[in-house]
């Protein structure tokens, strides 16, 4: 079994990654298991922050690492909140306040288009010169009223016209099949198989 550290302690992400990587004989462990502190994320792009997180986790544990950086990008807000999605309404992080601020920011806007972006990075070691990078996007619109109990973050407000429901109304399996993270993870797994000979 190859042991890989996930540069996150998010239980939902851990479940998604674990399910997709188990068939490759990969065991995923959250960085908290190794007492790894959260990495600084000072950059303006998902890719730079993601790479910083992966290298930090690999350096702290001596293990290969996978990191994820994702967020919602809204057309009418010039791509915001983007990399600041988790802290859109400031500290401490709050899904409720973030959603409130997003809906407020779009008051009177006809253009409600938005997409989730996910960037994943896998490194064999902290100084890996060839990180594997995978990206996924999921297109939808921002709704004014929340619907659904599933998911997290902006999911209750992320409306998917082709399904006639929000991301929070999809089952976990439905979401993983089409979401930004699901798409990126499939690409990452394919690249890992080829390049890491898994």
C-alpha positions, 0 to 999 in steps of 0.5 A, spaced: 500 500 500 502 506 498 501 511 503 499 518 501 498 524 506 492 529 504 493 536 505 487 537 508 483 535 514 476 535 511 472 529 512 468 530 506 474 530 501 477 525 505 472 520 503 471 522 496 479 521 495 479 515 499 474 512 495 477 513 488 484 512 490 483 505 494 482 501 488 490 503 486 492 500 493 493 507 496 491 509 503 490 516 504 491 520 511 489 527 513 495 531 515 492 532 522 494 525 523 501 527 523 500 534 526 501 538 520 499 545 521 495 548 515 500 551 510 500 559 508 495 560 502 498 567 500 497 567 493 492 569 488 491 563 484 488 556 486 494 553 483 499 556 487 496 555 493 495 548 492 502 547 490 504 550 496 499 546 500 502 539 497 509 541 498 508 543 505 504 536 507 510 532 503 515 536 507 512 535 514 511 528 513 516 525 508 510 522 504 507 523 497 502 528 498 495 531 495 492 537 495 486 541 493 484 548 492 477 550 490 472 555 490 466 558 487 467 564 481 462 568 479 462 572 473 458 578 475 463 579 480 469 578 476 471 571 478 470 573 486 470 570 491 475 565 487 481 563 492 477 567 498 471 563 497 472 559 504 473 566 507 469 571 503 465 574 509 472 574 513 474 570 519 472 566 522 470 562 516 462 561 516 458 558 510 452 562 512 455 568 512 459 567 506 452 565 502 449 571 505 455 576 502 454 572 496 447 573 495 447 580 497 453 582 492 449 579 486 442 583 488 439 586 482 444 582 477 441 579 471 447 575 470 447 569 475 452 565 472 458 561 476 462 555 476 466 551 481 473 550 480 478 545 483 485 544 482 489 538 485 496 537 485 500 531 487 507 530 489 512 524 490 516 529 495 516 536 497 521 538 492 518 534 486 520 538 480 514 534 476 508 535 480 501 532 477 496 537 476 489 536 475 483 541 474 475 541 474 470 546 473 462 545 474 458 550 471 451 553 474 448 559 477 447 562 484 440 562 486 437 567 491 434 562 496 437 555 499 435 549 497 437 542 499 441 539 505 447 536 502 454 538 500 457 544 504 459 551 502 455 554 497 452 548 495 445 550 497 445 556 493 449 553 487 443 551 482 444 546 476 439 548 470 440 541 467 438 538 473 433 543 476 436 542 483 442 545 487 448 541 488 446 540 495 440 536 493 444 531 489 446 525 492 453 524 494 454 519 488 451 524 483 455 530 486 462 526 485 460 524 478 459 531 475 462 536 480 469 540 479 472 535 484 470 529 481 472 531 475 479 533 477 480 527 481 478 522 475 484 526 471 489 526 477 488 518 478 489 517 470 495 521 471 498 518 477 497 511 474 501 513 468 506 517 471 507 513 478 506 506 475 500 505 480 
